[in-house]
């Protein structure tokens, strides 16, 4: 598992938000001392804000899976998708 799987999950999140890697608005992993933290780039100069606490790899995998499911659920609610069928647009 480890680093490459987690990086791929973050790439998937950036794809959902249509973010370009390492640009303002993109998500990335801060990796230090064997732990991981999800951060978001908040300025063109590269300033970051923490999204998650620092976690072990297995914990970060679960965090990223939950984050992705939440984002997709929010998107489905806004667009109005129920059981795979379009219902409304907010």
N, C-alpha and C positions, 0 to 999 in steps of 0.2 A: 504494500500500500504506500505509505509514506508520502514523500514530497510530490512526486509527479502526479499521483492521483488527486491530491489536494489542489495542486496548481490547475489541473484540468477542470475541477469543480468550480474554481474561481473564474476560469475562462468561460465556463458555461453561464455563470451569473452575469458576467460582462456582456455576453451575447444576448441574454434576455433583455438587458437594459440598453443594448446597442452602444456599448461603451468601447472605445478603442483602448487597448492595454496601455497603461502608464500615462494616460491623459486625464485631465480633470474629469471627475465623476466616476472614474474606473475604480474597481475594487482590486485589491492585491493582498498577498500574504506577507506579513512581516514575520521572518523566521529568525529566531535567536535562541541559543542555548538549548536546542532540541525542541522548543515549543513554537507554537504558531499563533498568530493573531490576525484576524481579518481587519483590514483598514480600508478607508476610502480616500482617494486623492481629492482634495477639496480646493486646490488652486493650481493655476498654470505653472507656478513655481515648484510644485510638487509637495506642498504641505499635505499632511495626512491627519485623519481623525480615526480613532479607534472605533470599530464596530463591535468587536467581540473581546472578551477577556483573553489572556494568554492561555492556550490549551495544549494538551498532548495531541499527537497526530490522530489517534482514534476518537478523541473528544471533538476535535476540529472537523473530522469527517461527518460526525453526527450533527454538529452545528451547521455546517454548510448544507447538508441535506435538508435540515429544517428550514434554513433561510431560503433555500431555493423553492421548497414546497409552499412556504408562505408567500413569496413573491408571485408564484404562479397562481395561487388561490386568489390573491388580490387582483391579478390581471383578469382572471376568469370572472370575478364578481363585477369588475368595472365594465368589461365587454359584454357580459351576460351570457356565459356559456354554462349550460346545465346538461349533464349527461351527454356531453359532446355535441350539443345542438345550440345554435345561436338563439338567444331569447330577447336581448335588448342591448342598447348602447347607452351608457350613462354619459 
